[in-house]
């Protein structure tokens, strides 16, 4: 028989002052106790926070926050497949025809993806192009400036800088393995990467052997190139040390305009004269600007200075 005290205890267990909304095993609750009633239409404000009854998205119909359901996972999987499909098409396009037909931002996107292959790099690539104005500008941009763009981090910068340095090494190796004269364009292609965006003037000398192959490349002067900064004696000393038979001078104009100044012309003439005394031939002096250059040889000035030297030499010998 059931006595009255047992009935009272059972009733108290079912309707205690602090009932549990969701029960668990062994009388434990997975949801916090509520002190106010909850209707099937929602919580105290009329809404079920973060979910609704019967949605199937939570173990507890009144739990706070939404959980990742099948729809979310399906959308993420679909986005991942689209991204990988787009990148695969770019890779196949490159393998078929190189970079011909590629937009600049697509090339940058591929470089960024070297560092983060699972991320979408299209928008960061477009933003980098907008920020630095050109493809060349992106390649030459300092690493810390690139990382100011949302979506570009150290791993992405690695891809860009790696390709830039690889291209420099390739051009240098190609120049070292074949004659450089009479092509001023080849010298420009070789050195423009390292000189065109410099904020100060650099004066370089290429020391050549009898077959016009590069023995050594050396930066002799930094700063404003003028007659008081460039000493022909130092150039000749290095030419004798390397046993060079030919010289090419290269310097940049940070202004972007490669037109030689009167000082550039004077320095070039003095160097031709100094080298001529030791029967070392000056092949060219190239001034590099913004994606263009000026060649003293192409404009006939090296030959003209050579004739001037011969006239002075003959006059000095009484001939």
HELIX and SHEET records of a PDB file:
HELIX    1   1 UNK A    4  UNK A   14  1                                  11    
HELIX    2   2 UNK A   25  UNK A   27  5                                   3    
HELIX    3   3 UNK A   70  UNK A   97  1                                  28    
HELIX    4   4 UNK A  104  UNK A  113  1                                  10    
HELIX    5   5 UNK A  122  UNK A  132  1                                  11    
HELIX    6   6 UNK A  135  UNK A  140  1                                   6    
HELIX    7   7 UNK A  143  UNK A  146  1                                   4    
HELIX    8   8 UNK A  154  UNK A  176  1                                  23    
HELIX    9   9 UNK A  184  UNK A  195  1                                  12    
HELIX   10  10 UNK A  232  UNK A  242  1                                  11    
HELIX   11  11 UNK A  262  UNK A  277  1                                  16    
HELIX   12  12 UNK A  301  UNK A  316  1                                  16    
SHEET    1   A 5 UNK A 214  UNK A 222  0                                        
SHEET    2   A 5 UNK A 202  UNK A 208 -1                                        
SHEET    3   A 5 UNK A 246  UNK A 252 -1                                        
SHEET    4   A 5 UNK A 281  UNK A 288  1                                        
SHEET    5   A 5 UNK A 293  UNK A 295 -1                                        
END                                                                             
